[in-house]
Amino acid sequence: MTSTAAEPTSARRGGGRRLVDRVARVRELGIVVALGALFAVTGAANPSFLSYGSIRDILLNSAIVALLAVGQTLVVITRNVDLSVSSVVGLSAFGGALVLADHPGVPVPLVIAGCVALGAACGAVNGLLVGAARVPALVATLGTLYAFRGIDYAWAGGRQVNAADMPEGFLALGTRSVLGVPLPALIALAVLLAVGWMLRNLRSGRELYAIGSSPEAAVLAGIRVRRRVLTAFVANGALAGLAGVMWAARFGTVDATVATGKELDVIAAVVVGGVAIFGGSGTVYGAALGAVLLASITSALAVLRVDALAQTAINGALLLAAIVLDRLLALRVAAALRRRRSP
């Protein structure tokens, strides 16, 4: 009798999970369709948009934002947000460039590891504020956004590190291609696949979704919520440190203003990519596609000679549309799940 009653309940839960997965796939497919339409329309108006050089520039421009969007997704699905990522990128980019400029003999892999560790330490500060001290993520990371940027300005002291001061081997990380694909894009893809697999297949990844869906229920289920939230922020910070390395290698010129305001692009990519701003749903694949879509829109508008202010307005309108769509889909999914649970 008990097993018979449990089977329909288990089936309904499995059906609910499949429904949420289908919604996520539809969102990601929608972004792919939008990308295809964008390339078709812009390519018809200006064929140079479809050239190898143009596509390579889009991949380069979206790689860093996509990498940051992957880390931000880990935080957002736990019903939090990290506004300090741009400052962490700037801090790690300047720190790594300064070490390479002042100490040419230091191995590049050691500098990369140091930048990632610096980013992870900044993420740990955010995680402790949010997870342990119970400070709202918006307030905590807004404070560290300015605190980390202030440290960067104090460290730089007005100094600028140029490409001529850094070794060629390091700069090649931002310009080299493998089989025609820029290396930064391949690095972002590798991170994307690894984190996507972790979220889908490991218990720790599924627990992040559980926390975002209902923190109270996650505590009752025995999930160590504070530890998982801290881990999400640390991982996000580490990826921001890696993004700082890629920024320094990509652009060559580094000062205390690196990546200022980039946090808004990252959050826009995450939301446009279908990650629920209220937590509990979304994928890193959608967030990365969102980054590529925004970079493609910016490139297309530039090719079509649209004013820069109009580009900003269009990106803002796209973000608002994504938020509205996300809310509508969430309401429909919730209604569908209620109908499935009803006898």
Secondary structure, DSSP 8 states (H G I E B T S, - for coil): -HHHHHHHHHHHHHHHHHHHHHHHHHHHHHHHHHHHHHHHHHHHH-GGGGSHHHHHHHHHHHHHHHHHHHHHHHHHTTT---TTHHHHHHHHHHHHHHHHHH-TTS-HHHHHHHHHHHHHHHHHHHHIIIIIS---HHHHHHHHHHHHHHHHHHHHTT--B-GGGS-HHHHHHHH-EETTEEHHHHHHHHHHHHHHHHHHHSHHHHHHHHHHH-HHHHHHTT--HHHHHHHHHHHHHHHHHHHHHHHHHHH--B-TTTTTTHHHHHHHHHHHTT--TTSS---HHHHHHHHHHHHHHHHHHHHTT--HHHHHHHHHHHHHHHHHHHHHHHHHHHHHHHHHH--
